[in-house]
Amino acid sequence: MIQNYTLARPYAKAIFALAIAHRNFDEWSRFLEIGKKIIAELKNAHVILLYLSRKQRLDILKNISETFMFAPQENFTRLLIKRRKLYLLPQISELYEELYRDYEKKMQVAVHTAQPLTAEQQKNLTLALSNKSSREIILRVNVDAELIGGAVIYLGDRVIDGSIVGVLQRMRRNFKL
């Protein structure tokens, strides 16, 4: 999986450079999101795709996506098919969205809590994280009953573990229990 992200990164950066140059961020986002869904569906039909030519595969994608594909997207799809990298579309999409959020000074933060957060708690957490990171925070809250209590916050590549399970694990490591 990590290898897929490594292979997808140059494609995502190239698309993002095009989006900056032409100021069409949303068109590329829509294209990549729909392409990601198409690839997920095509994985179910991968045996059929093995017997199709590159042109036939491109025609299928064009027919499916006629309403949202413009010339650069068609060229990009053709390039992925030619290089046999169409399977990277989900990772390219994720990396593109990450670049887009960075460009807009936004950060997606995942919070795993033992209990649901109230609207006020979410507001306070969003404000605190926004002040700390100087970015607009997009908060995703997930309830995880295995945490017993507290929360784990995934802030970019940082993890802030304030859960009871995390505290107990750190105590166990420190005191070799």
C-alpha positions, 0 to 999 in steps of 0.5 A: 500500500505504501508503494502505491502512495509512492508511485501516485505522488508524482501524478498527484503533484502534476495534477495539482500544478495543473489545477493551480495554473488553471484555477480548476481545483474543484473540477480535478477533485470531482474527477478524481473522486468519481474516478476513485469510485469507478476504479472500485467498481471496476476492481469487481470486473477486473477479469473482463478488463484483462481482455480489453485493449487500452482504447476499449478501456479508455472508451469505457471510462469516457462513456462512464465519465462523459459529463465530468471529463475535460481534455486534460483529464482525458489525457491524464486517464490515457496516460494512466492506462498506457502506463498501466497505473489506473489502479493508482487513482484512489491514492492519487485522489487522496494525495491530491486532496491533501495537497489541496487542503495544504494549499487552502491552509486547511487540516483534516483532524480525526478524533477518536473518543470513547463517548460522542463529543457535544457540539460545544466540545467539538467547537472548543477542540476545533478552535484550540487546534486551529489556534495551535496549527494556524489552519482551518480545522476539518474535524472528523469524530469517531466513537471508539468504545475500546478507548474506555475514556479520553481521546486520540487525536490524529493531527496530520502526521502527529498523534496525541493520545489522551486515552485511558488505554494509551496512558495505561500502555505508557505506564506499562512501558515506563514501569515495565509492568 
